[in-house]
Each structure stands twice: as structure tokens, then as C-alpha cells.
Amino acid sequence: MSVELGGDLPDLELTGADGPIRLRNYVGKPFVLYFYPKDDTGGCTREAQEFSAALPDFAQAGAAVLGVSKDGPARHAKFIKKYDLTVPLASDEQDVIEAFGAWVPKVLYGREYMGIDRSTWLFDASGKLAKVWRKVKVPGHVEQVLAAVNSLR
């Protein structure tokens, strides 16, 4: 399975702080799903902080935001507490990350490995994929996503 532009939000499940999170439960409002490599690292921390800071703007636009990595709920809880994050985070062992094509080969210092592609997926209120950002660079990204959410209205 892969998620394509214009395709439906898949009926997959993640692990949230308070239990299972079904992606299809977000149908009915714009939904921003972002994948990031690892809690408490430079770019991932900044991205979570920027989504947290903009969360009231996303809420005003009627949109939900959810961040996903392979880190477990306990690690997410520490990350949230350490940086006073308000953006909800979920854990996925592999299924959702792979379904979205976010599990990709990467190279660091000449060493190849598999990792999460920092990417963001915007679904409209009907659950259709409206826009995808791949290989995200954090500076200015949250503003781009918020503008795209506002353009859905």
C-alpha cells in the first residue's frame, strides 16, 4: 500500500500517549501528519517546537496535527516534557511509516542505513491527500504547511 495525492487517508493505527490512534478518525477536518526521525535531536526538536507554537493557528483553521516517529510513548513523554511541547506525538514501529513511503535509504558520512524521511502529509476534510512535502527542511516549513491548510478553505 502507498498513499498517493488524491488518495484516501488510510485506516491505520498508531500508538499515542493515551492508547491507540486511528488515522481515519481525523477525517472531517484538515489533518497534518508529519514524520520525523528521532525525539530530542536538533532538527526534530525545532520542528516539534514550531508545530507546537503554531498549534493555535492550526486549530483556528480547523486542522489537527500529529507527529510520528519510531520512538516509543515513554520517550515521547520525556521529549514533550523537556521542551513543553503541545503538538501530539505518536509512535509507529514500521507499518504506518512504510505505508507512507517515509522509511527510506539514507547516507550519513558515507554510511548507508534505513531511516525516516522527514516528510509532511496534508489531508483535506474529506480525508483526501492534498499535498506532500518530502525531504523537509525545518526553517519556514510550518508556515508553508499552515498556508496550505488555509488554502483548503
Secondary structure, DSSP 8 states (H G I E B T S, - for coil): ----TT-B----EEEETTEEEEGGGGTTS-EEEEE-S-TTSHHHHHHHHHHHHHHHHHHHTT-EEEEEESS-HHHHHHHHHHHT--S-EEE-SSHHHHHTT-EEEEEETTEEEEEE--EEEEE-TTSBEEEEE-S--STTHHHHHHHHHHHT-
